[in-house]
Amino acid sequence: MEILAEARVKRSLELTGSPAEIKTAAIRLLSYRARSRKELAEKLQLKGFDRRQIEEVIKLLETAGLINDRALAADLLRYAVERKSLGAKGIRMFLAGRGIDRELIDKTMAGHSPESEENAALGFAEKKLRTLKKYPPDVVKRKLWGMLQRRGFSSGVIHKTISSVL
């Protein structure tokens, strides 16, 4: 009994694992949701695996098509616009937070049009106006401005959206 406990403690303190263990842990993480290369590497390092072995497993998973930062960035962009109603700055922060590198963010954002940003701001503002009916117009304007600004919309888009909604 005591030998088993010692073996568990010793294994938990060990910093490297076999490639099969790393691959299993990586696939388990990817089964929950898609992850970027950087995000997966950070998660595996937190589990105590060796960096060199992590890189090898990540390259293997990229070759197999299980990790694709470009596709993930495109999906996250669509999610950020349609579901989260984020502006350009908010989208950039969202993608960076998910481990997408700056160069890929720039390429992904190149396809993001100002019209889609304005539409997202307008849709969000119209949705929020329903809950702000009880406030005076100046308070509604101030609250909408803050909400849109926190979502990463530029001041020009915010101004245009508020003037068209009110």
TORKOL-4160 file (C-alpha; in steps of 0.2 Angstrom, whole numbers, padded with zeros to 4 digits, m for minus):
166
<pt num="1" X="0000" Y="0000" Z="0000"/>
<pt num="2" X="0014" Y="0012" Z="0005"/>
<pt num="3" X="0024" Y="0008" Z="m0011"/>
<pt num="4" X="0009" Y="0013" Z="m0022"/>
<pt num="5" X="0007" Y="0030" Z="m0013"/>
<pt num="6" X="0026" Y="0033" Z="m0016"/>
<pt num="7" X="0025" Y="0028" Z="m0034"/>
<pt num="8" X="0010" Y="0041" Z="m0036"/>
<pt num="9" X="0020" Y="0055" Z="m0028"/>
<pt num="10" X="0035" Y="0051" Z="m0038"/>
<pt num="11" X="0025" Y="0051" Z="m0054"/>
<pt num="12" X="0017" Y="0067" Z="m0050"/>
<pt num="13" X="0034" Y="0076" Z="m0047"/>
<pt num="14" X="0041" Y="0069" Z="m0063"/>
<pt num="15" X="0042" Y="0083" Z="m0076"/>
<pt num="16" X="0043" Y="0072" Z="m0092"/>
<pt num="17" X="0031" Y="0059" Z="m0099"/>
<pt num="18" X="0031" Y="0047" Z="m0113"/>
<pt num="19" X="0026" Y="0054" Z="m0130"/>
<pt num="20" X="0011" Y="0043" Z="m0129"/>
<pt num="21" X="0005" Y="0051" Z="m0113"/>
<pt num="22" X="0008" Y="0068" Z="m0120"/>
<pt num="23" X="m0002" Y="0064" Z="m0136"/>
<pt num="24" X="m0016" Y="0057" Z="m0125"/>
<pt num="25" X="m0017" Y="0072" Z="m0115"/>
<pt num="26" X="m0016" Y="0083" Z="m0130"/>
<pt num="27" X="m0030" Y="0074" Z="m0139"/>
<pt num="28" X="m0041" Y="0075" Z="m0123"/>
<pt num="29" X="m0038" Y="0094" Z="m0122"/>
<pt num="30" X="m0043" Y="0095" Z="m0141"/>
<pt num="31" X="m0059" Y="0084" Z="m0138"/>
<pt num="32" X="m0066" Y="0098" Z="m0127"/>
<pt num="33" X="m0064" Y="0112" Z="m0140"/>
<pt num="34" X="m0052" Y="0118" Z="m0154"/>
<pt num="35" X="m0036" Y="0125" Z="m0147"/>
<pt num="36" X="m0022" Y="0135" Z="m0155"/>
<pt num="37" X="m0004" Y="0129" Z="m0155"/>
<pt num="38" X="0001" Y="0141" Z="m0142"/>
<pt num="39" X="m0014" Y="0137" Z="m0131"/>
<pt num="40" X="m0011" Y="0118" Z="m0132"/>
<pt num="41" X="0008" Y="0120" Z="m0128"/>
<pt num="42" X="0004" Y="0131" Z="m0112"/>
<pt num="43" X="m0009" Y="0118" Z="m0106"/>
<pt num="44" X="0003" Y="0103" Z="m0108"/>
<pt num="45" X="0017" Y="0113" Z="m0100"/>
<pt num="46" X="0006" Y="0116" Z="m0085"/>
<pt num="47" X="0003" Y="0097" Z="m0084"/>
<pt num="48" X="0022" Y="0095" Z="m0082"/>
<pt num="49" X="0027" Y="0088" Z="m0099"/>
<pt num="50" X="0044" Y="0092" Z="m0107"/>
<pt num="51" X="0044" Y="0106" Z="m0120"/>
<pt num="52" X="0054" Y="0097" Z="m0133"/>
<pt num="53" X="0042" Y="0082" Z="m0132"/>
<pt num="54" X="0027" Y="0094" Z="m0132"/>
<pt num="55" X="0034" Y="0102" Z="m0148"/>
<pt num="56" X="0036" Y="0085" Z="m0157"/>
<pt num="57" X="0018" Y="0080" Z="m0152"/>
<pt num="58" X="0011" Y="0097" Z="m0158"/>
<pt num="59" X="0020" Y="0095" Z="m0175"/>
<pt num="60" X="0012" Y="0078" Z="m0176"/>
<pt num="61" X="m0005" Y="0084" Z="m0172"/>
<pt num="62" X="m0003" Y="0098" Z="m0185"/>
<pt num="63" X="0002" Y="0086" Z="m0198"/>
<pt num="64" X="m0013" Y="0076" Z="m0194"/>
<pt num="65" X="m0024" Y="0091" Z="m0196"/>
<pt num="66" X="m0030" Y="0092" Z="m0178"/>
<pt num="67" X="m0022" Y="0109" Z="m0174"/>
<pt num="68" X="m0025" Y="0122" Z="m0187"/>
<pt num="69" X="m0022" Y="0140" Z="m0181"/>
<pt num="70" X="m0028" Y="0148" Z="m0198"/>
<pt num="71" X="m0045" Y="0138" Z="m0197"/>
<pt num="72" X="m0047" Y="0142" Z="m0179"/>
<pt num="73" X="m0044" Y="0160" Z="m0181"/>
<pt num="74" X="m0057" Y="0161" Z="m0195"/>
<pt num="75" X="m0070" Y="0152" Z="m0184"/>
<pt num="76" X="m0066" Y="0163" Z="m0169"/>
<pt num="77" X="m0068" Y="0178" Z="m0180"/>
<pt num="78" X="m0085" Y="0173" Z="m0185"/>
<pt num="79" X="m0090" Y="0168" Z="m0167"/>
<pt num="80" X="m0084" Y="0185" Z="m0161"/>
<pt num="81" X="m0094" Y="0195" Z="m0174"/>
<pt num="82" X="m0110" Y="0184" Z="m0174"/>
<pt num="83" X="m0111" Y="0179" Z="m0156"/>
<pt num="84" X="m0101" Y="0191" Z="m0145"/>
<pt num="85" X="m0104" Y="0206" Z="m0156"/>
<pt num="86" X="m0086" Y="0212" Z="m0154"/>
<pt num="87" X="m0078" Y="0227" Z="m0163"/>
<pt num="88" X="m0061" Y="0226" Z="m0172"/>
<pt num="89" X="m0051" Y="0230" Z="m0156"/>
<pt num="90" X="m0062" Y="0217" Z="m0146"/>
<pt num="91" X="m0059" Y="0204" Z="m0159"/>
<pt num="92" X="m0040" Y="0206" Z="m0159"/>
<pt num="93" X="m0040" Y="0205" Z="m0140"/>
<pt num="94" X="m0051" Y="0189" Z="m0141"/>
<pt num="95" X="m0040" Y="0181" Z="m0154"/>
<pt num="96" X="m0024" Y="0185" Z="m0145"/>
<pt num="97" X="m0032" Y="0178" Z="m0129"/>
<pt num="98" X="m0035" Y="0162" Z="m0138"/>
<pt num="99" X="m0016" Y="0161" Z="m0143"/>
<pt num="100" X="m0017" Y="0166" Z="m0161"/>
<pt num="101" X="m0001" Y="0175" Z="m0166"/>
<pt num="102" X="m0002" Y="0194" Z="m0171"/>
<pt num="103" X="0003" Y="0190" Z="m0189"/>
<pt num="104" X="m0011" Y="0178" Z="m0191"/>
<pt num="105" X="m0023" Y="0190" Z="m0183"/>
<pt num="106" X="m0019" Y="0203" Z="m0195"/>
<pt num="107" X="m0022" Y="0191" Z="m0210"/>
<pt num="108" X="m0038" Y="0186" Z="m0203"/>
<pt num="109" X="m0044" Y="0203" Z="m0199"/>
<pt num="110" X="m0040" Y="0209" Z="m0217"/>
<pt num="111" X="m0056" Y="0200" Z="m0222"/>
<pt num="112" X="m0066" Y="0209" Z="m0209"/>
<pt num="113" X="m0076" Y="0223" Z="m0217"/>
<pt num="114" X="m0081" Y="0240" Z="m0208"/>
<pt num="115" X="m0099" Y="0236" Z="m0214"/>
<pt num="116" X="m0099" Y="0220" Z="m0204"/>
<pt num="117" X="m0092" Y="0229" Z="m0189"/>
<pt num="118" X="m0106" Y="0243" Z="m0191"/>
<pt num="119" X="m0119" Y="0229" Z="m0192"/>
<pt num="120" X="m0113" Y="0221" Z="m0177"/>
<pt num="121" X="m0113" Y="0237" Z="m0167"/>
<pt num="122" X="m0131" Y="0241" Z="m0173"/>
<pt num="123" X="m0138" Y="0224" Z="m0169"/>
<pt num="124" X="m0130" Y="0225" Z="m0152"/>
<pt num="125" X="m0136" Y="0242" Z="m0148"/>
<pt num="126" X="m0154" Y="0238" Z="m0154"/>
<pt num="127" X="m0154" Y="0223" Z="m0143"/>
<pt num="128" X="m0148" Y="0233" Z="m0128"/>
<pt num="129" X="m0161" Y="0247" Z="m0131"/>
<pt num="130" X="m0175" Y="0236" Z="m0126"/>
<pt num="131" X="m0168" Y="0235" Z="m0108"/>
<pt num="132" X="m0163" Y="0253" Z="m0108"/>
<pt num="133" X="m0181" Y="0260" Z="m0112"/>
<pt num="134" X="m0184" Y="0266" Z="m0094"/>
<pt num="135" X="m0169" Y="0278" Z="m0094"/>
<pt num="136" X="m0168" Y="0296" Z="m0100"/>
<pt num="137" X="m0160" Y="0298" Z="m0118"/>
<pt num="138" X="m0144" Y="0305" Z="m0111"/>
<pt num="139" X="m0141" Y="0290" Z="m0099"/>
<pt num="140" X="m0146" Y="0278" Z="m0113"/>
<pt num="141" X="m0133" Y="0287" Z="m0124"/>
<pt num="142" X="m0119" Y="0286" Z="m0111"/>
<pt num="143" X="m0123" Y="0268" Z="m0107"/>
<pt num="144" X="m0123" Y="0262" Z="m0125"/>
<pt num="145" X="m0107" Y="0271" Z="m0128"/>
<pt num="146" X="m0099" Y="0262" Z="m0114"/>
<pt num="147" X="m0106" Y="0245" Z="m0119"/>
<pt num="148" X="m0100" Y="0247" Z="m0137"/>
<pt num="149" X="m0083" Y="0254" Z="m0131"/>
<pt num="150" X="m0080" Y="0239" Z="m0120"/>
<pt num="151" X="m0084" Y="0227" Z="m0134"/>
<pt num="152" X="m0070" Y="0235" Z="m0144"/>
<pt num="153" X="m0079" Y="0246" Z="m0157"/>
<pt num="154" X="m0070" Y="0262" Z="m0163"/>
<pt num="155" X="m0077" Y="0279" Z="m0158"/>
<pt num="156" X="m0083" Y="0283" Z="m0176"/>
<pt num="157" X="m0093" Y="0267" Z="m0177"/>
<pt num="158" X="m0100" Y="0270" Z="m0159"/>
<pt num="159" X="m0105" Y="0288" Z="m0164"/>
<pt num="160" X="m0113" Y="0282" Z="m0180"/>
<pt num="161" X="m0123" Y="0268" Z="m0172"/>
<pt num="162" X="m0129" Y="0279" Z="m0157"/>
<pt num="163" X="m0135" Y="0292" Z="m0169"/>
<pt num="164" X="m0144" Y="0280" Z="m0180"/>
<pt num="165" X="m0152" Y="0271" Z="m0165"/>
<pt num="166" X="m0158" Y="0286" Z="m0155"/>
